[in-house]
Amino acid sequence: MSVQKKPIRLIVATCNNLGMGKDGKMPWSLPSEFQYFLDTTSRVSRPGKMNMMVWGKRNWYSKPDGTIPLPNTLHVVLSTEMTSAPDHAHFLRDDFESAIRLAAEPPLAEIIETIWVIGGTQVYQTAMEHPWCDLLYITDVRAEFQCDVFFPEFDRKLFKLQEEFPGVPSEIKEENGIKYKCQVFKKETADIQ
Ligand SMILES: NC(=O)c1ccc[n+]([C@@H]2O[C@H](COP(=O)([O-])OP(=O)(O)OC[C@H]3O[C@@H](n4cnc5c(N)ncnc54)[C@H](OP(=O)(O)O)[C@@H]3O)[C@@H](O)[C@H]2O)c1
């Protein structure tokens, strides 16, 4: 079976201490940051192309209103317990590598551009260790929130913070009195050529 390598990219917003969730939800309300997430993950280079979004089960069931439907996007939910894809998801897989193969092998390989991994913790951890993972889109929410779910620690010498990045605002933003900065960390050695 032919395999087309696809870039695997993580996208997350974290506050101090890499906190990213509380009681199954986002700890903050930042509608403009959420819009940046939707715009970034649904962007494709030309009509007919699509991205694949990989969701952990808890994340799927706690997604904010207005996430779905998302243009140009196929959704894969990961679970070892579920027996069929939940409503509005396109696929169910029971491990990360099977989700990646879906995007990298025929027939979907012809149309998928980017695999967007959108958490939670275990999915992020597995994804960032994958050789095709080249970019981490991490919004730095500059505030303290109580969290019970955290983004995994990662090697900042391997994934290097970019001063500027195409399509990513470079200025510090503020909403609801909360400052945040959109950032990208890049792994130069990703195996996606
Ligand atoms: N701030 C942000 O940007 C952001 C981003 C993402 C999530 N979050 C927050 O994070 C929380 C949800 O994340 P979470 O870490 O608690 O849960 P999660 O990863 O969404 O869901 C965990 C479940 O997903 C399934 N799963 C995960 N990885 C798998 C794999 N590799 N293979 C097969 N199944 C897999 C398992 O389901 P089974 O038990 O069925 O096997 C596991 O119990 C929420 O609070 C959400 O709001 C925040």
The ligand as an SDF file (V2000), in Angstrom:
LIG
                    3D

 48 52  0  0  0  0  0  0  0  0999 V2000
   -6.8020   24.4860   25.5540 N   0  0  0  0  0  0  0  0  0  0  0  0
   -6.8490   23.7420   24.4560 C   0  0  0  0  0  0  0  0  0  0  0  0
   -6.4300   24.1870   23.3830 O   0  0  0  0  0  0  0  0  0  0  0  0
   -7.3690   22.3440   24.5430 C   0  0  0  0  0  0  0  0  0  0  0  0
   -7.1310   21.4620   23.4910 C   0  0  0  0  0  0  0  0  0  0  0  0
   -7.5780   20.1540   23.6240 C   0  0  0  0  0  0  0  0  0  0  0  0
   -8.2520   19.7490   24.7610 C   0  0  0  0  0  0  0  0  0  0  0  0
   -8.4570   20.6560   25.7540 N   0  0  0  0  0  0  0  0  0  0  0  0
   -9.1390   20.2350   26.9910 C   0  0  0  0  0  0  0  0  0  0  0  0
   -8.6020   18.9800   27.3870 O   0  0  0  0  0  0  0  0  0  0  0  0
   -9.6310   18.1780   27.9750 C   0  0  0  0  0  0  0  0  0  0  0  0
   -9.8030   16.8830   27.1760 C   0  0  0  0  0  0  0  0  0  0  0  0
   -8.5570   16.2240   27.0600 O   0  0  0  0  0  0  0  0  0  0  0  0
   -8.2260   14.8540   27.8400 P   0  0  0  0  0  0  0  0  0  0  0  0
   -6.7480   14.6890   27.7800 O   0  0  0  0  0  0  0  0  0  0  0  0
   -8.8810   14.8990   29.1670 O   0  0  0  0  0  0  0  0  0  0  0  0
   -8.9960   13.7470   26.9970 O   0  0  0  0  0  0  0  0  0  0  0  0
   -8.9790   13.2760   25.4580 P   0  0  0  0  0  0  0  0  0  0  0  0
   -7.6050   12.9940   24.9890 O   0  0  0  0  0  0  0  0  0  0  0  0
   -9.7970   14.1790   24.6400 O   0  0  0  0  0  0  0  0  0  0  0  0
   -9.7980   11.9060   25.6110 O   0  0  0  0  0  0  0  0  0  0  0  0
   -9.2190   10.7950   26.2580 C   0  0  0  0  0  0  0  0  0  0  0  0
   -9.8080    9.5400   25.6400 C   0  0  0  0  0  0  0  0  0  0  0  0
   -9.5850    9.5360   24.2260 O   0  0  0  0  0  0  0  0  0  0  0  0
   -9.2310    8.2430   23.7940 C   0  0  0  0  0  0  0  0  0  0  0  0
   -7.8440    8.2930   23.2910 N   0  0  0  0  0  0  0  0  0  0  0  0
   -6.9230    9.2600   23.5080 C   0  0  0  0  0  0  0  0  0  0  0  0
   -5.7630    8.9460   22.8700 N   0  0  0  0  0  0  0  0  0  0  0  0
   -5.9840    7.7590   22.2550 C   0  0  0  0  0  0  0  0  0  0  0  0
   -5.1940    6.9220   21.4210 C   0  0  0  0  0  0  0  0  0  0  0  0
   -3.9100    7.2440   21.0920 N   0  0  0  0  0  0  0  0  0  0  0  0
   -5.7250    5.7780   20.9530 N   0  0  0  0  0  0  0  0  0  0  0  0
   -7.0090    5.4370   21.2520 C   0  0  0  0  0  0  0  0  0  0  0  0
   -7.8300    6.1870   22.0290 N   0  0  0  0  0  0  0  0  0  0  0  0
   -7.3040    7.3350   22.5150 C   0  0  0  0  0  0  0  0  0  0  0  0
   -9.3890    7.3200   24.9750 C   0  0  0  0  0  0  0  0  0  0  0  0
  -10.7360    6.9040   24.9530 O   0  0  0  0  0  0  0  0  0  0  0  0
  -11.1800    5.4110   25.4810 P   0  0  0  0  0  0  0  0  0  0  0  0
  -11.1760    5.5300   26.9600 O   0  0  0  0  0  0  0  0  0  0  0  0
  -12.5110    5.1910   24.8610 O   0  0  0  0  0  0  0  0  0  0  0  0
  -10.1420    4.4610   24.9580 O   0  0  0  0  0  0  0  0  0  0  0  0
   -9.1450    8.2760   26.1400 C   0  0  0  0  0  0  0  0  0  0  0  0
   -9.7530    7.8340   27.3550 O   0  0  0  0  0  0  0  0  0  0  0  0
  -10.8740   19.0590   27.9860 C   0  0  0  0  0  0  0  0  0  0  0  0
  -10.9110   19.7840   29.1960 O   0  0  0  0  0  0  0  0  0  0  0  0
  -10.6290   20.0150   26.8340 C   0  0  0  0  0  0  0  0  0  0  0  0
  -11.3420   21.2370   26.9640 O   0  0  0  0  0  0  0  0  0  0  0  0
   -8.0290   21.9300   25.6710 C   0  0  0  0  0  0  0  0  0  0  0  0
  1  2  1  0
  2  3  2  0
  2  4  1  0
  4  5  1  0
  4 48  2  0
  5  6  2  0
  6  7  1  0
  7  8  2  0
  8  9  1  0
  8 48  1  0
  9 10  1  0
  9 46  1  0
 10 11  1  0
 11 12  1  0
 11 44  1  0
 12 13  1  0
 13 14  1  0
 14 15  2  0
 14 16  1  0
 14 17  1  0
 17 18  1  0
 18 19  2  0
 18 20  1  0
 18 21  1  0
 21 22  1  0
 22 23  1  0
 23 24  1  0
 23 42  1  0
 24 25  1  0
 25 26  1  0
 25 36  1  0
 26 27  1  0
 26 35  1  0
 27 28  2  0
 28 29  1  0
 29 30  1  0
 29 35  2  0
 30 31  1  0
 30 32  2  0
 32 33  1  0
 33 34  2  0
 34 35  1  0
 36 37  1  0
 36 42  1  0
 37 38  1  0
 38 39  2  0
 38 40  1  0
 38 41  1  0
 42 43  1  0
 44 45  1  0
 44 46  1  0
 46 47  1  0
M  CHG  2   8   1  16  -1
M  END
$$$$
